[in-house]
């Protein structure tokens, strides 16, 4: 039995409790808007007076605005509350060939977006990205911006916030966050693309009851984001989830990371193109979109290449099932528009590797791939404001207090 040290215990302060209640109410408004104060009290279990105090605070902070007035058979007519969608977030999805910048409101609705080529030089990329983000701010000068969220095909150091592992971007260690913050005057939140897609599912999907899921992104490479026991898993150096760079064959093709036979050299879009060119004399300038179009038109070689890719995806997912046992595996991939044909191939491969019990559910993401990545970066900024205790914990220097507040918030089920 573990010995408990009762001489070193601390309890949550009343301020911590208020912050947790604030986060709970704010998230209930976000998910159930428009909603009345009475309904908020009923759903949250908080006293009506507590709900009234919190909602008045949120209205003063301009996170929440009053909506229409409801009708009841008798009594006071309720006023419905909703999020203030005049508040907006700048987001960017940085990928090896093309990046996208956009503006979304706090409900995750996109107001505008534009694409740009991704330079191989990270400094040039940062300059171009900053210019496009400033342009988006000018287009929506009537909005109040809350921050910048950036998802990228790579990993960043949690301490320095520098990009440190981006083999498909071919970037060496680089400070992407600093130049963007200087250019926009706002705080920048960085996240790996697969982790961003996890946040998109958690914040904007219908996964409230799912505590263990893995998102697998299939594009130029293969990325995985892990959501375990209701929390995003980062691991040592922020590198948790790099299943795409697990070697399946030490004599296999060379990977962008420098290794051989990694999962992504068999399961990525590039792999599917390689399979096609091994059987066809077509020029090598074909894109993955071209391959999908051929497959939709019934081209036998294109279908064969994608089938081989699907088998490789499913076989690689066996690692995830054996190691993490998730309830769901969500696939974010351009080929998911052909899910009816290739989804069963992946599901069968996964099921064949289950040791006991039923296989996890394998499904495509609710949003198309580009939107899943962007919505995840919206959530990246929102969670800083919406998580209980977040707005106060930023200013605290006591790590112990920070840990207690977050632990209590996790128990509330909204982090």
ABEGO torsion letter per residue (X at the ends): XBBBBAAABBBBBAAAAAAAAAAAAAAAAAAAOBBBAAAAAAAAGBBAAAAAAAAAAAAAAGABBBBBBBBBABEBBBBBBBBBAABBBBBBBBBAABBBBBBBBAAGBBABBBBBBBBABAAAAAAAAAAAAAAAAAABAABBBAEBBBBBBEBBBAAAGBBABBAAAGBBBBBAAAAAAAAAGBBBBBBBAAAAAAAAAAAABBAAABABBBBBBBBABBBBBBBBGGBBBAEBGGABGBAAABBABAABBBBAAGBBGBAAAAABAAAAAAAAAAABABBAABBAAAAAAAAAAGBAAAAAAAAAAAAAAAAAAAAAAAAAGBABBBBBBAAAAAAAAAAAAAAAAAAAABABEBBBBBBBBABBAAAAAAAAAAAAAAAAAABBGAAAAAABABAAAAAAAAAAAAAAGAX
